[in-house]
């Protein structure tokens, strides 16, 4: 076998192992075994966290996002924020569409966890970061994350007693996304309309 065939075979095997670990984590989560789920993601990260292979990068980003989400669901907000920050550090400048989606979702998740901790000013700043990075995106998933970030920002501004700013943010959601047909975006428009 030629060397490049060996390399391709090893790469395929790494991708399969990473995918299996990611799927294992998801399944463990569905079974309510959150700590085991996180351990599966940590295994994937330990094995492939520094990989430059595109498919492995995608799996690493997904594992970090899933880990942050599960930690948040387990009321471990600080640890969730750390997982999201790790994703942002590793992939914040990524250009691959699926990884950009994970970055946007990590930012939204981070803002939610900051809000849970009563760190509303920081949460607002992270929401602003979502809009700054992805506000001009045309992809439906990214537009949905921008709409969600704006609604969350309105909520946090309201909690800070900055009612006029909150109303302005809700109005921005309606103006920017009022004609969008995507159900996830429509849901955020409805939330914004209810809040005003």
Buried (B, 14 or more C-beta within 10 A) or exposed (E): EEEEEEEEEEBEEBBEBBBEBBEBBBEBBEEEBBEBBBBBBBBBBEBBBEBEBEBBBBBBBBBBBBBBBBBBEBEBBEBBBBBBBBBBEBBBEBEBEBBBBBBBBBBBBBBBBBBBEEBBEBBBBBBBBBBEBBBEBEEBBBBBBBBBBBBBBBBBBBBBEBEEBBBEBBBBBBEBBEEBEBEBBBBBBEBBEEBE
